[in-house]
Amino acid sequence: MADGHATGERAKFREMLEGTKEDWEIIAENSRIFNKGLAKRVLDHLRLLDGDFGGFPIDRLQHSLQTATRAHRDGRDEEYVVCALLHDIGDTLGSMNHPDVAAAILKPFVSEANLWMVANHGAFQGYYFFEYLGLDKNMREQFKDSPHYQRCAEFCHKYDQAAFDPDYESEPLEFFEPMVERVFSKPKNSMYLRKQE
């Protein structure tokens, strides 16, 4: 149980072709228990951004907290606030495609609109600085026909690009933990969910 698994039982097969119903029941039970710890593991990974400034005025964890705090104080719903909190979680493992990493983590748990916003926020955020790096600041225009264009533009303008203020008093990570727990406890979209008949 200490390693996050429900039982010490293991499947007996050496290759999946040999698997039995009993084997897969063992695996499914262990998976069910392990998945209960997902929110904690996500939050632990977010904590890796603490102290990582990358040249910015505040570290990446504080940026994430500030983005989420601004969204929360503006009355956004819990799922949106969790997306704001985790939008840059991919910075550590996917520094060349961090929005994709964040979107992959959030995909089973959030709406299509929120997922699109997280997955594409990098191109939209570029509106504020790409020109200084020799890139097209209007890269986001490739998405102008998306029904989620305005949502993503607003997220970046109101919360993401504005969240680098060293004097802003953000809520601590502990404030958001119950929100993350609730959002990650209810998968909406996964190939592992049984279809309702």
KADADA-V933345 format. One record per residue. N is the residue number from 1. RES is the residue in one letter. PSI is psi in whole degrees, -180 to 180 (* if undefined). D_CENTER is the distance of its C-alpha to the mean C-alpha in whole Angstrom. Layout:
# KADADA-V933345
N,RES,PSI,D_CENTER + N,RES,PSI,D_CENTER
This chain:
# KADADA-V933345
1,M,-32,27 + 2,A,-28,26 + 3,D,9,24 + 4,G,4,21 + 5,H,149,24 + 6,A,-38,26 + 7,T,168,29 + 8,G,-2,31 + 9,E,146,32 + 10,R,153,31 + 11,A,156,32 + 12,K,-12,35 + 13,F,155,34 + 14,R,-21,35 + 15,E,154,33 + 16,M,-27,31 + 17,L,-25,35 + 18,E,-6,36 + 19,G,144,34 + 20,T,170,35 + 21,K,-41,34 + 22,E,-42,34 + 23,D,-47,32 + 24,W,-26,29 + 25,E,-39,29 + 26,I,-48,29 + 27,I,-43,26 + 28,A,-41,24 + 29,E,-45,25 + 30,N,-40,24 + 31,S,-42,21 + 32,R,-45,20 + 33,I,-44,21 + 34,F,-41,19 + 35,N,-23,16 + 36,K,-22,17 + 37,G,6,15 + 38,L,-47,12 + 39,A,-42,10 + 40,K,-42,13 + 41,R,-38,12 + 42,V,-46,8 + 43,L,-39,10 + 44,D,-40,12 + 45,H,-38,11 + 46,L,-36,9 + 47,R,-19,13 + 48,L,-18,14 + 49,L,-11,13 + 50,D,126,16 + 51,G,-3,19 + 52,D,96,18 + 53,F,-36,19 + 54,G,26,20 + 55,G,-9,23 + 56,F,162,21 + 57,P,-27,23 + 58,I,161,20 + 59,D,167,18 + 60,R,-30,14 + 61,L,-45,13 + 62,Q,-36,16 + 63,H,-44,14 + 64,S,-45,11 + 65,L,-41,13 + 66,Q,-41,15 + 67,T,-47,13 + 68,A,-40,12 + 69,T,-44,15 + 70,R,-44,17 + 71,A,-43,15 + 72,H,-47,16 + 73,R,-18,19 + 74,D,2,20 + 75,G,16,19 + 76,R,152,16 + 77,D,167,15 + 78,E,-43,13 + 79,E,-43,10 + 80,Y,-44,10 + 81,V,-41,10 + 82,V,-39,7 + 83,C,-41,6 + 84,A,-41,8 + 85,L,-41,7 + 86,L,5,4 + 87,H,-28,5 + 88,D,16,7 + 89,I,-22,6 + 90,G,-4,8 + 91,D,-33,11 + 92,T,-41,13 + 93,L,-21,13 + 94,G,58,13 + 95,S,-20,14 + 96,M,-8,16 + 97,N,46,13 + 98,H,-33,10 + 99,P,-35,9 + 100,D,-40,9 + 101,V,-48,8 + 102,A,-43,4 + 103,A,-39,6 + 104,A,-39,7 + 105,I,-41,5 + 106,L,-21,5 + 107,K,-46,8 + 108,P,-11,10 + 109,F,-7,9 + 110,V,165,9 + 111,S,163,12 + 112,E,-40,13 + 113,A,-44,14 + 114,N,-38,10 + 115,L,-45,9 + 116,W,-42,12 + 117,M,-47,11 + 118,V,-45,8 + 119,A,-28,9 + 120,N,4,13 + 121,H,-26,12 + 122,G,-46,14 + 123,A,-35,17 + 124,F,-37,17 + 125,Q,-30,17 + 126,G,-21,19 + 127,Y,-27,22 + 128,Y,-10,22 + 129,F,-12,23 + 130,F,-36,23 + 131,E,-28,27 + 132,Y,-12,28 + 133,L,10,26 + 134,G,20,28 + 135,L,169,26 + 136,D,112,26 + 137,K,-20,24 + 138,N,23,25 + 139,M,-32,23 + 140,R,-19,21 + 141,E,-19,24 + 142,Q,-17,23 + 143,F,12,21 + 144,K,-22,24 + 145,D,-2,24 + 146,S,141,21 + 147,P,-11,21 + 148,H,5,18 + 149,Y,-53,19 + 150,Q,-36,20 + 151,R,-45,17 + 152,C,-41,15 + 153,A,-42,18 + 154,E,-42,18 + 155,F,-48,15 + 156,C,-41,15 + 157,H,-49,19 + 158,K,-32,19 + 159,Y,-49,16 + 160,D,-58,14 + 161,Q,-21,17 + 162,A,-3,19 + 163,A,53,17 + 164,F,25,19 + 165,D,111,22 + 166,P,-19,23 + 167,D,-4,25 + 168,Y,136,23 + 169,E,97,22 + 170,S,159,19 + 171,E,149,18 + 172,P,164,17 + 173,L,-36,14 + 174,E,-31,16 + 175,F,-37,17 + 176,F,-15,13 + 177,E,-46,13 + 178,P,-33,15 + 179,M,-45,13 + 180,V,-44,10 + 181,E,-47,12 + 182,R,-46,14 + 183,V,-41,11 + 184,F,-3,10 + 185,S,-9,14 + 186,K,80,14 + 187,P,138,13 + 188,K,-25,15 + 189,N,103,14 + 190,S,145,15 + 191,M,-14,18 + 192,Y,-2,19 + 193,L,136,20 + 194,R,139,23 + 195,K,137,24 + 196,Q,133,26 + 197,E,*,30
